[in-house]
Amino acid sequence: MSLELLWDPLFRAALLTGLVLAVVLPLLGAYLHLRREWLATLGLSHVAAAGGILAPVLGWPVLVTAFVVTALAAAVKSLLMRPGNDRYVILMLAGWAFAILAAGVSHQGELLAQSLMRGQLYFVSMTHVWTALGLLALVAVLLPWLSPRLQLERFFPDHFSANRLSPWPHRGGFELLVVSGVVLGIVVMGVMAAFALIFVPAWVAFHLARGWRQALALCVGFGVVSYLLAYGLAIVFDQPFGPVLVAVLLGLALLRLWPRGIR
């Protein structure tokens, strides 16, 4: 396939949407890695997929249905379960089971399930572009306020209780960003591609970085470079985007073999 297709107007919406997600998702992954909740993406992704598959039954847009179901699941999880990765395992199992069951209800549900698992980057519209830009704006507004509080809670877990401060405002704000990023990621890129984009750049960056700001910069850099490389390879060789992105990120994971800490 010709390289000219990389700049074809038909794929511009896909290129821009994915590029925004390649910045946002690795950033969220850094904070999930900091909180030792990196499995959140996989758990919430399966819940979002189950919600998206229910969209034809409810008559709602896929993006809206997936967000509502995922937000409700995240809220219940926050109220009933203690912090940690194990709560996301429960969400992952529940989401997977309900997604498979919901997909069997109708032929349309089965097709939608396959689309959410594989991703549909080439079929995004301007609605996805504006949604992605809105998410980027939300991250730019909330993250500077959330970041010191999330770090404080991680390294001094008794700070908020000792000072009689409620942790729910920053926890809720962070959950909102994670749910929004995961839902948009699985709708655009697919479940496993969104999970890989959140997990792998942060996993590698935390191994190489010698400081927090360097880790954030590496996360964004790894995400953007991996996305652009996968996008180009998928278009040129006419392959599905999701598996190509995962393969590129697996190649990035080899940097974990590099000696710890960039001098």
Secondary structure, 3 states (H helix, E strand, C coil): CCHHHHHCHHHHHHHHHHHHHHHHHHHHHHHHHHCCCCCHHHHHHHHHHHHHHCHHHHCCCHHHHHHHHHHHHHHHHHHHCCCCCHHHHHHHHHHHHHHHHHHCCCHHHHHHHHHHHHCCHHHCCHHHHHHHHHHHHHHHHHHHHHHHHHHHHHHCCCHHHHCCCCCHHHHHHHHHHHHHHHHHHHHHHCHHHHHHHHHHHHHHHHHHCCCHHHHHHHHHHHHHHHHHHHHHHHHHCCCCHHHHHHHHHHHHHHHHHCCCCCC
